[in-house]
Amino acid sequence: AAEQIFRIQLKKIAHPSNGIDVRKLAEGACEKGLSGAEIVGVCREAAVRAMEEDMNARMVMMHHS
């Protein structure tokens, strides 16, 4: 379920097609016991981190998560 939530959220966020390891993100979310809403928050926070790193960022990268 966590993997599906990440995939849905990533459809809304510009990211490199081969640069986000959805399985790794989902495993980490499950290990931490994150809810679906918390996973959505992780995705939003990654977008904010990308903008903090570079206001002109065009993509969210794995290191932003």
TIDRENPA-80854 format. One record per residue: residue in one letter; residue number from 1; chain; x, y negated, z of N, C-alpha, C, O in turn. Coordinates in steps of 0.02 Angstrom, whole numbers, plus 50000, padded with zeros to 5 digits. Layout:
A, NUM, A, X, Y, Z, X, Y, Z, X, Y, Z, X, Y, Z
...
***
This chain:
A, 1, A, 50041, 50060, 50000, 50000, 50000, 50000, 50043, 49937, 50000, 50028, 49889, 49965
A, 2, A, 50098, 49937, 50039, 50141, 49878, 50043, 50172, 49863, 49975, 50178, 49805, 49955
E, 3, A, 50191, 49916, 49940, 50221, 49907, 49874, 50171, 49874, 49826, 50190, 49830, 49787
Q, 4, A, 50109, 49895, 49829, 50058, 49866, 49786, 50046, 49792, 49802, 50037, 49751, 49757
I, 5, A, 50047, 49775, 49866, 50037, 49706, 49886, 50095, 49663, 49860, 50083, 49609, 49834
F, 6, A, 50156, 49688, 49866, 50213, 49650, 49839, 50206, 49642, 49763, 50218, 49588, 49737
R, 7, A, 50186, 49695, 49729, 50178, 49690, 49655, 50126, 49638, 49636, 50136, 49599, 49589
I, 8, A, 50070, 49637, 49672, 50018, 49588, 49658, 50044, 49517, 49670, 50032, 49473, 49629
Q, 9, A, 50078, 49507, 49725, 50104, 49440, 49741, 50158, 49419, 49691, 50162, 49360, 49673
L, 10, A, 50199, 49465, 49669, 50253, 49448, 49623, 50226, 49429, 49554, 50262, 49397, 49515
K, 11, A, 50165, 49447, 49538, 50134, 49425, 49476, 50123, 49349, 49477, 50118, 49318, 49424
K, 12, A, 50120, 49321, 49536, 50107, 49249, 49545, 50170, 49208, 49553, 50167, 49146, 49554
I, 13, A, 50228, 49241, 49558, 50291, 49208, 49573, 50341, 49224, 49517, 50351, 49282, 49499
A, 14, A, 50373, 49172, 49491, 50425, 49183, 49441, 50484, 49218, 49473, 50510, 49196, 49524
H, 15, A, 50506, 49273, 49443, 50562, 49312, 49469, 50593, 49352, 49411, 50559, 49365, 49362
P, 16, A, 50656, 49370, 49418, 50688, 49410, 49364, 50657, 49480, 49364, 50645, 49509, 49417
S, 17, A, 50644, 49506, 49305, 50610, 49571, 49300, 50648, 49628, 49332, 50618, 49675, 49356
N, 18, A, 50714, 49623, 49334, 50753, 49677, 49364, 50787, 49655, 49429, 50830, 49691, 49455
G, 19, A, 50770, 49597, 49455, 50806, 49571, 49512, 50771, 49579, 49579, 50799, 49561, 49631
I, 20, A, 50710, 49606, 49579, 50674, 49615, 49642, 50661, 49689, 49651, 50630, 49722, 49609
D, 21, A, 50686, 49716, 49705, 50677, 49787, 49721, 50615, 49794, 49765, 50618, 49790, 49826
V, 22, A, 50558, 49805, 49732, 50494, 49808, 49767, 50492, 49866, 49817, 50465, 49859, 49871
R, 23, A, 50521, 49920, 49799, 50522, 49978, 49844, 50560, 49961, 49909, 50538, 49978, 49963
K, 24, A, 50617, 49928, 49902, 50656, 49908, 49960, 50617, 49859, 50004, 50617, 49865, 50065
L, 25, A, 50584, 49811, 49972, 50543, 49764, 50010, 50487, 49799, 50047, 50475, 49785, 50106
A, 26, A, 50454, 49845, 50014, 50399, 49882, 50044, 50423, 49925, 50103, 50390, 49928, 50155
E, 27, A, 50480, 49958, 50094, 50507, 49999, 50148, 50523, 49955, 50209, 50509, 49975, 50266
G, 28, A, 50552, 49897, 50197, 50568, 49852, 50252, 50505, 49827, 50287, 50504, 49821, 50348
A, 29, A, 50454, 49812, 50248, 50391, 49789, 50277, 50359, 49843, 50319, 50332, 49829, 50372
C, 30, A, 50361, 49905, 50295, 50332, 49961, 50333, 50371, 49974, 50397, 50342, 49987, 50449
E, 31, A, 50437, 49970, 50393, 50479, 49979, 50453, 50463, 49928, 50506, 50464, 49943, 50566
K, 32, A, 50448, 49867, 50484, 50432, 49813, 50531, 50358, 49813, 50551, 50338, 49775, 50595
G, 33, A, 50318, 49855, 50519, 50247, 49858, 50534, 50208, 49797, 50511, 50159, 49777, 50543
L, 34, A, 50229, 49768, 50454, 50195, 49708, 50430, 50127, 49724, 50401, 50118, 49776, 50368
S, 35, A, 50079, 49680, 50414, 50012, 49687, 50385, 50014, 49660, 50313, 50063, 49630, 50291
G, 36, A, 49960, 49670, 50278, 49954, 49643, 50210, 49961, 49568, 50209, 49994, 49540, 50165
A, 37, A, 49929, 49535, 50257, 49933, 49461, 50261, 50005, 49439, 50275, 50027, 49388, 50249
E, 38, A, 50040, 49476, 50316, 50109, 49459, 50331, 50154, 49468, 50270, 50201, 49430, 50260
I, 39, A, 50139, 49518, 50229, 50177, 49529, 50167, 50166, 49470, 50120, 50213, 49447, 50088
V, 40, A, 50105, 49447, 50115, 50090, 49387, 50074, 50131, 49328, 50100, 50159, 49290, 50060
G, 41, A, 50135, 49321, 50166, 50175, 49268, 50196, 50249, 49274, 50179, 50283, 49224, 50168
V, 42, A, 50274, 49335, 50178, 50345, 49347, 50160, 50357, 49321, 50089, 50408, 49289, 50076
C, 43, A, 50312, 49335, 50044, 50319, 49312, 49975, 50318, 49236, 49970, 50358, 49206, 49934
R, 44, A, 50273, 49205, 50006, 50269, 49132, 50006, 50332, 49101, 50037, 50358, 49052, 50011
E, 45, A, 50355, 49131, 50091, 50416, 49106, 50124, 50476, 49113, 50077, 50520, 49069, 50077
A, 46, A, 50479, 49165, 50038, 50534, 49174, 49990, 50533, 49117, 49939, 50585, 49092, 49920
A, 47, A, 50474, 49098, 49917, 50468, 49043, 49869, 50491, 48977, 49900, 50525, 48937, 49867
V, 48, A, 50474, 48967, 49963, 50497, 48906, 49998, 50573, 48907, 50005, 50605, 48855, 49995
R, 49, A, 50601, 48964, 50022, 50675, 48969, 50029, 50709, 48954, 49963, 50762, 48922, 49961
A, 50, A, 50680, 48977, 49908, 50709, 48963, 49842, 50710, 48888, 49829, 50760, 48862, 49803
M, 51, A, 50656, 48854, 49847, 50653, 48782, 49836, 50700, 48745, 49884, 50729, 48694, 49865
E, 52, A, 50708, 48770, 49945, 50755, 48738, 49992, 50826, 48745, 49967, 50867, 48700, 49975
E, 53, A, 50841, 48801, 49936, 50908, 48812, 49909, 50921, 48768, 49848, 50976, 48741, 49840
D, 54, A, 50869, 48760, 49807, 50875, 48719, 49745, 50806, 48695, 49727, 50763, 48734, 49706
M, 55, A, 50795, 48630, 49734, 50728, 48602, 49719, 50706, 48616, 49647, 50646, 48615, 49633
N, 56, A, 50753, 48630, 49604, 50736, 48644, 49534, 50737, 48719, 49519, 50739, 48739, 49461
A, 57, A, 50736, 48760, 49571, 50737, 48833, 49562, 50679, 48854, 49517, 50623, 48832, 49525
R, 58, A, 50694, 48898, 49471, 50643, 48922, 49424, 50620, 48993, 49443, 50568, 49016, 49418
M, 59, A, 50658, 49027, 49486, 50642, 49096, 49504, 50657, 49109, 49577, 50701, 49079, 49607
V, 60, A, 50620, 49156, 49604, 50633, 49182, 49671, 50675, 49244, 49662, 50658, 49288, 49622
M, 61, A, 50729, 49248, 49699, 50775, 49304, 49694, 50769, 49348, 49756, 50739, 49327, 49806
M, 62, A, 50797, 49407, 49753, 50794, 49454, 49809, 50823, 49424, 49873, 50797, 49437, 49927
H, 63, A, 50876, 49384, 49867, 50907, 49357, 49928, 50864, 49304, 49962, 50879, 49284, 50018
H, 64, A, 50811, 49282, 49930, 50765, 49235, 49962, 50716, 49269, 50009, 50684, 49235, 50050
S, 65, A, 50709, 49335, 50004, 50661, 49371, 50046, 50687, 49383, 50116, 50652, 49412, 50157
***
